[in-house]
C-alpha cells in the first residue's frame, strides 16, 4: 500500500495542485466575464511554471563564480585571484540535497587556503588521524557545531558539521578539500 501511496502523494503535490490552480485562474475570470484576461493570466501562469521547471532541471548551468566564492568564504576560505569552475554537480530529492563543485585556483590561493587549514587550532596531521570525529556516531539533530581541519595523504581538508536543531531534519555537512598535487579546491555540501 505504501508503495502506491507515496508516488500518488508526490503526483498530487507537484502535478495536481499546479494544474488545479491553473484551471482556477482561468475559469474564475472567464465566468466573471473576462475571457481575454483569463487567457492572458493562464499563459502568464504557464510561462512561470515552465521557467521554474527549467530552473530545477538546469540549475547547474545557473551556478556562477560569485556563488562558488560565497560558499567557499562561508567555510573561511578566501579566494582573491581568478579561478575557474571546472566541475559543478547538484542533485535534489525529498529530504536530501547534494552540491559539489571543483575550482581550478591559483597557486597563491592554494597556499593561503592550506595555511588557513594548517594554522587552525584543531588541525590534525596524517599521523594524528585518530582525533578525527566520525559523524555517524554523533546526534544528527542536537549537539554542537564541529569544524575539523586535517591532512590526508593527498589533500588538506576542512569539514563543517552542524546538527539541524530539529527532529527528522538533515544536519548541515560541508567539506572543502585542497589537493596537494593540483591547484584544485573541491567543495561538497551534503544534506541527507
Buried (B, 14 or more C-beta within 10 A) or exposed (E): EEEEEEEEEEEEEEEEEBEEEBEEBBEEBBEEEEEEEBEEBBEEBEEEBEEEEEEEEEBEEEBEEEBBBEBBEEBBBEBEEEBEBEEBEEEEEEEEBBBBBBBBBBEEBBEBBBEBBEEBEEBBEEEEEEEEEEBEEBEBBEEEEBBBBBBEEEBBBBBBBBBBEEEEEBBBBBBBBBBBEBBBBBBBBBBE
